Amino acid sequence: MKSWGIGNRAVLLAGLAAAPIAALAQAVDLTKLDTDAVSPRAQVLVLGTLHLRELPKDFDPAALHEVLERLAIFKPDIITIEALTGEECDLVARHPTKYGAAFCATTDAARAATGLEVPAAMAAVDKMLKAWPTLPAPAQRRRLASLFLAANDRASAYVQWLQLPQAERRVGDGLDAPLVDMLIGLGNRNDESFQIAAPLAARLGLQRVRAVDNHTGDNVDIPADRDEAFGHALRDAWNSGRAELDELDKPLAALKKGTDFLPVYRYVNEPAYLRALAEVNVRATMRSRSPESYPQMWVGGWEIRNLRMVANVRETFRERPGARVLSIVGASHKPWFDSWLGQLQGVDIIDAQAVLK
């Protein structure tokens, strides 16, 4: 038998290096591997949203009524939100050298009321939900709400609060006066987690929502004295490609003045609007020139963030093939969510426009 010499290996490696990358990528079509799957397929609806905190303070959540009606018809089993998990917040707090200053809400009040730090509170939540009764008592809901707050999962705590009868929304079972005030205050916040996700979850009898945001991969590592230059380069890149989006934002501004936000949500989930957002975020940024390649660094972080968010969404229904999942996320993320979630095994992407019709 002839030996496979260095020269032969060199020829093979040279040939591989010259092979078209696109052809190699298409050798296995991952989207076809689940063709003969026997389990039910998950139905995933990605709802692109405005960030309601950016609306005027006098915004009336009643404007979301028709949006909630359409989403209720979809009947999701799982609702995800663009928020950081208590686990990630705890991680960031414990690694300030890597991640910088903590950017999560404090759990001091909930820790004082329950005596639990975030990891212990998360474990207590899981234990309680595994034994959750069909008809929980108000005391159980109050206790679970307090644990969610200690776990830095305020939206899920609010889900429990909303399912309490009005007379039972009070101090007790882990909820002290500061935590009750906190829960009341959450209902007054312009935030899609508290005005769309939590009310819908409570309406459907779900026990929680699932936070899926992630910022562990988009903290671009640049010298502190270059922060301003980084921001300037990024703003210039975005501004260079905003012409189409600026035109599309004009009718959106008029829609946001209305008392019914269903047309707003239809508009920001239209392909043309989503495409314009993606063009600004990536196309304009990738073609922007910077000596340090700052805009391109940002795109790398943007992709990592979206990849990890999509993985977090997938984790919420890992043990639930066939689940109906509603993922509420800023509209600029929706093209990445639709594309990458749609490539996963046993997953169908639901047309948001059809749901909002």
N, C-alpha and C positions, 0 to 999 in steps of 0.2 A: 504494500500500500504506500502510495506517495504521501509524504508529509505535506501539511498545509503551511507553506513557508511564509516568511515576512512579506515577500513580494506579492503573494496572492492576497494576503490580508489587506495590504495597502491598496490593491486594485479594487477590492470589494468595498472598502471604506470610502474610496474616492467616488465609486459609483453611487453609494448611498447618499453621500454629501450632495451629489448632483441631482438626485431624484427630486422631482417636483413635490414640494411640501403638501400642496393641495391634494395630490394623488394619494400620498401616504395617509392623510387625514381621512380620506373617504374610503379607505380600505375596509373599515368596519363602520357601518351606519348604526350608531347607538340608538337612534330613535326607532329602529325596527326590531330590537331585541325582545320587546314585550308583546309582539304580535299575537302569540299563542298563550298569553297569560290567562290563568284560570280565575284569579281573584278580581273583584270589582275594581274599576278604575276610579281614582280620586278625581274629583271635580274641583278645580282651583279657579276662583274668581279673583283677579287682581284689580282692586279699585284704586285708580289714581285719584289723589285728593289734593286739594289746597291745604296749606297749613293754616288752620283756622285762627291760630294765635296772631297771624299777620293781618287779620281783618280788624276793622274799627271796633273799639270796645263796646259800642252799642249794638253789635251784631246780635240778632235774636235767633237762638237755636231752633225756634219753631220753623224757621226757613228750611230745616233739614227733614221735615216730616215726610215729604214724598220720597226723598232719598232712602230713608229708613224703611218706608213701605216696600219699595222695590227690593231692597236687600233682604227684608224679612221673607219675601216670596222665595228667594233662593234657599233659605233655611240652612245656613252653614252649621256644621257641627263644631267647627273650630274657627276662631277669629284671631288674626294676628295684627299687630300694630307696630308702627315705626317708633319703638321706644327701646331703651336699653334694659337688659335683664338685670335683676338684682345681683346675679352672679358676676356679670361683667363689671358692674359698678363696684362690687367688692374687690374684684381683681385689680381694677385701675387704682383703687384706694391703697391697695397693698403693694403696688409697684409704681410709685410716683416717679422714680428715675426714668423708667421706660415710657410711661404714658403721660407724664406731666401732672398738673393739678387735676384733682377729681372734678368731673363734670356731671355728676349725678346729684339728685336730691338727697338730702341727709335723712337718715333713719333715726336720729337721736330721740325724737319724741316717741316713736314706736318702740324703740329699745327700752326706754324708760318705763313704758307701760307694760311691756311683755317680758322684759328681762332677757330678750333674745337678740343676738347679732344676726346678720344676714344669713350665713350658712345654716345656723340652727333653725332659723325661722323658715327657710326654704324646705328643710327636712320635715319640719312640723306640718307645713302646708301639704306636702306630698302624703304624709301619713294620714292626715285628716281626710283628704280627698279620696284615698283608697278605701276608706270605710264610710264614705258619704252616703247618708240615707236618701231614699226617694223623696221623703217629705221632711226636710231638716227643720229643726226648731229654731226660732229666732235667736236663742242663745248660741246655737251652733254657727249661725251666720255671723253674729257679732264676733265670735271667737275667730272664725276664719278670716274675717275682714281685718282683725288686728294682726293676725299672722302675715297676711299679704302685705300690710303696711310695713311690718318689721322686715319682710323679705324684699323691700323696695319695689313692690309691684302694686302701685297705687291704683292703676286702672282696674285690676282684678278685685281689689278691696272695694272699689266703687260698684262693681258688678254685684257683690254681696249686699252692699248697702241699699242698692236700688230694689233688691228683692225682699227687703224687710218691709212689713206693713208700716205705715207712717208712725203709728204709736210705738213701734219697736225700734225706731231709729234713735237710740239713746245710749247713754253710758252703761257699761256693764260687760262682763265676759271678755275682758281684755281691752275694751274700748274705754279710755278715760276721756275727760272733757276735751283736752287738746286734740285727740284723735277724732272725736266726733266733729269738732270744729273743722278739722282738716277735710273730712269726708264731705261735709256740707259745702266747703269751699271748692272742692273739685267739681261739683255740679255747676259752678258759676264760671268755670274756665272755658275760654274759647280754645278748644283743643279737640281734634277729631277722636282722640282716644276716649274722651269723656263725653262727647256729644254725639258720637256715632257708634263706636265700637262697644263701649260699656252698656249704653241703653239697649242696643240690639242684642247683646249677649243676655242681659237680664230678661228682656222680652221673650227670648227663645228658651229660657230656662238653663242656659249654660252657666257654669260655675266660675269661669275665668276667661280672660283673654290672654294671648301669648305675645310677649315682647320679642321682636326678632332683629332689632337694629344692632349694628356693630361698628365700633370705631377703633378696634385694635389694629387694623391694617392700614388706615388712612392717615395716621399721624406721621406725615412726611418728615424725615429726619434731616433738618437743615439747621445751620448755626442760628442761635437766637438773634444775632444782629442782622440776619437776612430775612426775618419774618416780614418786614415791610416790603422788601423787594419781591418776595414770593407773592404776597397778596397783590401787589401792583401788576406783576406779570400776568397773574391769573385773571384779574379784572380786565386788563387789556385784551386778553385772549377771548374772554366771553363777549366783551363789547364788540369785537371785530366781526362776530357772526350773529348779531342780534336782530338784523333788519327784518327777517321774516317773522321771528317771534314777537317783535314789537308790534307789527301789524296785526298779528293774531291776538295780541293782548288787548287791543282796543275794544273789540266786541265783548271780550271777557269782562272787562272793567264795567261795561254797561250791564251785563248779566248779574254781576255781583251786587248791584244796587237793588235788585228785585227782592221780593219777599218769599220766593220759592227758589231754592238752590238746586232743584233737579236739573234745570237747563244748564246750570254752571257745571255740574258733574258730568252731564252728557258732553259738554264742550271740552273739558280738560281730559276726557277719555277718548276723544276722537283721534284717529290715526294721524291726521295732519298736524294737530297740536302736539302730540307726543313726538312726532318726527322732528318738529322744530325745536323742542326741548333737547332732544338727543343731539341735534346738530350743534347747538350752542355748547352743550356740556362736553362733547367729545370732538366732533369734526373741527370746529373752530379752534379748540384747544390744542389738538394734535398738529395743526398747521401753523400755530403761532411760534415765532422765533424768539428764543431766549438764550443768552449765553450759557446759562446753567441748566437749560431744559426744564425750568420750573413747571410750565403748563403740562408737559408730558409726565412729570412726576406726579402731578395731581391726578391725571387720568389713571395712572397705576393704582393710586390709593382708592379712587372711585370704583375701579373694577374689583379690587379686593373687598371693599365694603359691600358691594352688591353680591359678590360670590358668597360671602359669609352670611349675608342676610338671607339669600335664597336657601343656603344650607340650613339655616335656622328654621325657615318655613317648612322645609322638607322634614326636619326633625319632629315637628309638631304632629305629623300624621304618619310617622314611621311605623308605629304599631297599629295603625288604623287604615289599612287598604280600603279604598272606596270612600274615604271621608269627603265631605263637602267643606271646602276651606275658603274662607274669605280673607284675603290679605289686603289690608288698608295701608297704603304707603304713598308718600309724596309722588305726584304724577311724574316727576323726572326719573324716578326709579322704575316705573312701570314697564318700559320697553325691555329692560334687562330682566325683570321678573318674568314677564311673559315668555321671553325667548328661552331663558335658562330653565325655568320650571317646566316649560313645555317639552324639554329634551329628556326629562327624567322618566324613569320606568313607571308605567301604570298611572300616568298623570295626563289629564285632559285640561286644557285651558279654556275657561268659559269666556265668551265675548261680553265684556262689560257693557258695551253699547246695547246689546240685546236685553240685558237685565234692566238697564235704565230706560228702556224704550217708553 
